[in-house]
Amino acid sequence: MPKIFISYRRDDSSWPSNKLYKDLVDHFGKDNVFIDVYDILIGSNFVKVMEETVKNSDIILVIIGKHYTTIEENGIKRLFIENDHVAYEVSSALKQDKLVIPILVDNAIMPSKTALPNGMKELSHINGFSLREDYWEQSKERLIQALEKVEVGNKQIEGERPVNKTKGETDSNNTNNLIENNLVLARKLYEENDDKGSADIYKNYFDYEGLTPLDMKNIGELYSDLVFEGYTKDIHEAVRWYRKAAEQGNAIAQHKLGHCYENGIGVTQDCEAAVNLYKASAEQGNVNAQYNLGICYTNGIGVEKDYSAALKWFRKSAEQGNAAAQCNLAWYYDTGTGVQQNYKEAIKWYMNSAEQGYANAQYNLGQSYYHGEGVSQDYSAALEWYRKAAEQGKASAQYSTGVCYYNGKGVNKDHSVAEKWFRKSAKQGYQPAIDALKRFKA
């Protein structure tokens, strides 16, 4: 069982330090965790107790809050004051080659080398562990899991066969365990849409060789969506990370990078490169890449037009539930493009897409009911689907809704309501609606 020493400054991180102490005591036992406020008896020589405790400890947890390097006394930063107890604890631990672990609290970042006194400068090169108040239980558990794996001397994790290792190998394994636990938390936060929390962790590990393709993809998306604290928002950086992940086979990154190449975002536009990336991603089952590949084959973007190939990829994407692909697949059957015309199949896919709220499918389904193609003619059903698409702002659906009210199709005639919908459509520049309004004025 490792002996753990908690180093902190009360003015900077009293609450999280004391909470962590109590949590660690609950898990490791009081005899294995030390913090000054509870463990130094009245009348004891503070410096001697600290010195002896650091010497007898296996792990030094350095709690770093937002003001760790900036707190002053008489105009001098306290870390630089001679005999400052925090600086003494950390420098003593580093000098003794103890396992020192920076614990970042309150969204603090690792201090730079220049912000630390000479005896502490090595701290800036050590990977830290983020302990977040809003994810306290999860991050605390990951820290405890990492501490449990710490090898004391040449001993391995309790219960495993001992092996002889050098001090450097032991420290390296301990550090990697902490990093991996941090990265697990970063991935979890990202999945939960906590971009800021995820970024606060990832920014400490840009140079870590153990980043997975998933981590690289996540960093790329974070660069494209937000500014890392201390880093500049840069789509070129997003592209660089997408490329790293794509080259290692991450399907989402391949799709994202393909999108960048297709549209010239952060790179010189290269539609052929986009198609190759979409293919690599689509063949792994990425639903969005399958859809975009269908679009490329339909419109001849970076590849010769090939309706059969487009149909193939739209179908793969549609079968995974992509509403846009379902609508496009329905259109192929509706128009007989690249396949034998089949209104019944078209209606099936339009309905699947429309029920997901896809406006184009809702409008096309309205058209099918209005004209009786693939279904029995039903003006009421047509109006229902027109209106759904119209309320999402689709200009052609707004016009068609107006037509139903104007002519009394599926509803009682109401020219005032018809005019309202014509105006909404005309405002978007839809010419049939503009012409309809002219007839109102005539």
N, C-alpha and C positions, 0 to 999 in steps of 0.2 A: 504494500500500500504506500503510495508516494506521500511525502510530507510537503504540504503546500503553504507558501507564504504569500499573503496578499499585500502588495504595496500600493498605496493610494494617497491622494492629498484630499483632506476633508473639504477644503473650499472648492474642490473641483468635482469630486465624485463620491461624496459620503453615502448618499442613499443607495446607489447600485452596488457599492463596495460592501456595505453592511448586509444588504439583501443577498448578495452572492455568498458572503461568508456563512450566513445561516443555512443557505441551500447546500453548500459544500459540507458543512458540519453534519447536516442531516444525512448526507450520503456517505462521507468518508470517516465521520467521527471527529469529535472535538480535539482529540490528541494529534490529529493529522492535518489540522488547518489552523493557521495563525493570522491574527490581525491585531494591530496595536491596541485598539480601544477596549478589547475584551481580554487580552492575554498578557498585558504588562501590569504587574502588581504595583500598588502605590509604594513609592520610595525606591523603586528599582532604578538602576542606571540605564536610561533609555538607550543610549548608544551601544552599550555593552550587550544589552538584551537583543537589540536588533542585529548586531554583528554575529552573535552566537546563533540566533534563530536562522539567519540567512545561511550560515555555514552548515547548519544541520538540515536544511530544507533541500528537497529534490527539484521543486518547481517554484518559480517566482512569477506570480501573476501581477503584471503591472497595469493597473486600472487607469485608463487614459480618457478623460472627458474633454469637452470642447476648450476648456481653459487651462489645460495641463501645462502648456509651455508659456502662457501669457500672464499668469498670476504674479503680481509684483509685491515687493515690500520696500518702502522708502525709495521708490523709483527704480528698483533693481529687480529683474526677474528672479523669482525665488530659486529656480533650478540652478542659477549661477551664483547664488550666495554660498559662501564657504560653510560647510557643515550642515547644509540643508538635508534634512533627514530623508526626503524622497530621493534626491540625487544620490545620497550616500547608499541607500538600500539597493538601488538599481545598479549603480557603478560597481558596488561590492559584489553583487550577484554575477555581473558580466565578467568581472575580473576573476572570479572563482570558477568560471566556465559552467555556471548553473544553467538549467533549461529555463530561459526567460520567455514568457509569453505575454505580449501586449494584448490587453482586453479593451477594445474600443466601445465606449458607452456614449449615449446621448448623440448618436450619429457623428461622433468625432472621427477624424481621419488620422492616419499615422503622421507623427511629427517629422519634419524634415531634419536632416543632419545638422543644418545650421541653427536650428531652434534648440539644440541640445548642448549641454556642456561636454567637454572633452571625454570624461569618463562614461558618458551615456550615448555617444554618437552611434555606437554599434546598434543601439535599439532601433534606429531608423531603417535598418536593413532586415529586420526580423518580421516575418509575416504575422499579422495580428488576427485576432478573433473578434468579430462583431457581436456584441451582446445588446439586443434591442429591447427596450421596455415594452413595446407593443407586441413583441413576439418572445417575451421573456421565457416562458416555459419551454418553447421549442428550442430556442438558442441555448438556454441553460442545459437542457438535456444533451444537446450535441456537444457542448463543452465537457460535460461530465463523461460522456462516452469517449471523447478524445483523451481526457486525463486518465481514464481507466487503462488506456492502452499505452500510456507512457512507460518506457522501460527505465527502471532504476538501476544504475550501474550497468552490469552486463545481463541483468535479468529481463526476460521477456514478459509479455502479458501473463498474468497469473493463470495457471492451468496449462500453459504451453511448455514444450520441451525447451530448456535453456540452450542458447547457442552463444558462442563467443563472438562479441562484436566490439569494434573500436568505439571510442567516445564519439567520433564524428559520425559513424554509422547510426549510433543510437539517437543522437540529436537530429539527424536527417529524418529518420523514421518518425520521431515524435512530431517534428515540424510538418511533415507530409500528412500525418493523421489530422492535425489541426486544420491544415489547408483544405483537405478533403471534406471535413465537417463543415467548414465555412461555405464551400462550394455547394454542398447539398442544401444548405439553408438558402443560398442565393437562388438556386434553381426553384426551390419551393416558393419563395417570395415572388419570383417571376411568374410562375404558374398562377399565383393568386393575384396577379396584376398589380403587385406592389413594386412598380418600376423603380421608385426612389430607393426603397430598401434593398432591392437586388443590386442596383448600381453602386450603392454604398459599399457593398462587399466586393463586387467584381473589380472595382477600380484598383483594389490592392493586389490583383493577381494578373495583370495584363502580361507580365513576363513569365508567368508560371508555365513550365513545360507540360504539366499534367492537365491542362485545360482540355476538356472533351469537345468534339464537334458541336454538341448541344450548347456548351458554354460559349463557344465562339459565335454561334448563331444568335444566342441571346444578347451577347455584347453588341453584335452588329445591329440588332433591332433596337437596342437601347440607344445606340449612337444616332440612329435615324429618327428616334422619337423624343429624346430629351438630352439635356446637357449634363454630363458627368461633372460633379463638383471638382473644380480644379482642372477640368479638361474642356475643350471647345467642341460644341456640337459640330459635326463634320460628316457629311454624307460620304465623303471619300474614305473616312475611317470606317463607316458602316460597310462600304463596299469591300474594304480590305478584310474585315472580319468575316463577311459573307463568303469571300473567296477562300479564306482559310478553312472554314467549315465545309464549304462545297467540295473542295479538293479532297476532303476526308469522307465525303459521301453523305453529308447531311442533306436530306431531301428538301427541307424547308429552305435552307440556305441556297441550294441550287435554284429553287424557284424564285427566291428574292433576288438573287444575282441575275437570273434571267430577265426578271422584270426591269432591273436597272439597265441591262444591255438593250432591251427592246425600246426603252424610252429615253436612253441617254442620260440616266440619272447617276452622276458621279463617275461616269465613264463615257468614252466616245460611243455613240450609238452603233450597235452591231447586232442586227436582227438574226443573222445566222448563228452567232454565238448564243443569242437568247434562245433560239430553237433547240440548240444542242443541250443547253442547261435545262430547259423545260423537259426535254426527252429524258434526261438522266433522272430528274425528279419524278416525272410521271411514271416511269417504269418501276419506281419504288412505291407507287401507289398514291403519290401526293395529289389530292383531289383538285387543288387550284392549278397546279402545273398541267394536269390533264385537260382542264377547261381551257387554259391559255394556249395549249398546243392545238386544241380544236379550233380556236380563233385564228391562230397562225395559218393552219391548213385551209381554213375557209377563205381567208382574205389574201393569202399568198404573202404573208409577212415572214421574211427570212427563209422561205421555202416555196416551192411551186404549189399552186393551188391543187388541192386533192380532197374532194368532198368525201370520198370513202374513208380516208385517213381521219378527216375531221369528225365524221360520224362515229368512228371507232373510239376516239378520245372523248368526245362528248358523252358517249354512252357509258364509258368507264367512270367518268366524273359524276354523271347523273345517277348511276347505280349506287354511288356513295352518298347521294343526297344533295349534291350541289344544285341549288335552285336555278342558277343562270344556265348551267349545262343542261338541266332538264328542259328548260324553255327552248334552248337552241336545238336540242334533239327533237323536240316536238315540232319546231319549225321545219326541220328537214323532212319529217313525215308529212306535215301539213302541205308543203309546197312540192314534195316529190323531188327534192334536190339530193342527188347522189343515192337515192333509194326509191323504191316504188312507193307512190303516194298512198298513205294509209291514215285516213282521218281518225279512225278509232284509236290507233296508236298515238297520234298527235294529241288527242283529247286526254289520254291517260297521262302523258308527260306534262301537258299544260296544267292539268289539275294538280299533279304532284308539286309542281313549281308554284302555282298560284296559291295553294294552301299554305305555303311557306311565306307568303306575303310578297312574292316577286312581281313587281308591277307590270312588267312586259308580258308575263304569262297571264296575269289577270285580264289585261286588255285583250290579248289574243283569244283567251277563253270567251270573253264577252263577244268578240267577233264571231266565234264559232256558233254560239247560241243565237246571235242576231241573224246570221245567214243560214242556220240549220246545217252546218257542215260537221259531220261526225256525230251530231246529236240532233234530237228533235228541236225545231225552231222554238225558242222560248225567250220572248222579249223581256220578261221579268228577270230571268236568270242573267240575260245579257246585261241589263241595267245594273244588277247587283255587282257583277264583276267589273263593269266599266267604272262604277262609283268607287269600288275599292282601289282601283288603279288611279282614278282621278284624285282621290284624297291623298295619294302619295305624290301628287304633282305631275303625273304624266299628261302631257298636253293633249295627245290624241284621245286619251280616255276622257279628259275633261270635255273635249268637243263632242265625243260620242254620247256622253251623259246628257249634254245639252240637246243633242238631236232627239234623244228619247223623250225628253220633257217637251220639246217643241212639237213633236209629231204624236205624242201620246202613245209611245211604244213601251208597254210594260208598266205604264203609270198614267195617271190623268194628265192631260195637257196642262202645262203651266209655263207660259212664255217668260214670265219674270224669272223663274228658276233656270230656264233654258239660257236666258241672257246672262245670268250670273256665271254659269259654267263656260259659256262662250267667251266671256271677258277674261276669266282665269286662263283659258287656253290661249287667247289672242295676246295676252300680256307676255306669253313666252314666245311669241312670234309664229304661232301655228297658223298657216295661211287659211285653211278652211274655216277656222273660227273667226279670223279677221273678216273674211267674205260674208260669213253669217251675220256678223254685227252690222255690216253695211246694209244688209237687207232689212234689219230692224229700223234703221234710220230712214230707209226709203219710204 
